Amino acid sequence: MVKPDPLARQAHGDTYLGFDFGTKKIGVAVGQSITVSASPLQTLRSINQSPDWPGISGLIQEWRPIGLVVGISRQHDGSDNPVTPRMLKFCRQLEGRYQLPVYQQDETLSTFEAKQMLFDDVKVSAGKLWAVQDQLAAQLILQTWLNHQAQYPVT
C-alpha cells in the first residue's frame, strides 16, 4: 500500500476523502485538490452490515476534509443496481453526520480496475489483493473526481 505524505495532513484546506462503499468493506482514500492527487488510505470493515462510523469519524477528525466523494455504482444502461440504494443512503448518512458536502462519482468498474492493476501489474497475491483492493478503488474514484474538478472548476 502507498502511504500518504505525512505533510499532506497539514494541508487541510483542500483535502477530500473518497469512499468505495461495499456492504462488507469500505475503501477510503485521501486527496488534495491543489495537487490533484489521491492516495489509498485504509479499508474499514462493516459492522453488522453497517458502516464503521467510529472509524470514519476518526478519519474525518484526522484529515479534516472539506468534502467527501462516494463512488456510486449503476448498471451499464444507467439504471440502479441492487447496491445503489445502499450507496445513496450512505451518502445521505455522511452528509447528515458530518455536515460536509458529499459528491457522487460514477464508480463503474473501479473495483475491477483496482483488482486488475494489483494482480496483473503489481503481482499482488490473492490474499493481499482482498485486503487492499477497496482502498485502491477509493483512490481511483477520488482521483477521477479530482481530475474532473481540475478540468471543469466550479465558478
Buried (B, 14 or more C-beta within 10 A) or exposed (E): BEEBBEEBEEBEEBBBBBBBBBEEBBBBBBBBBEEBBBBBBBBBEBEEEEBBEEBBEEBBEEBBBBBBBBBBBBEEEEEEEEBBEBBBEBBEBBBEEBEBEBBBBBBBBBBEBBBEBBBEEEEBEEEEBEEBBBBBBBBBBBBBBBEEBEEEEEE
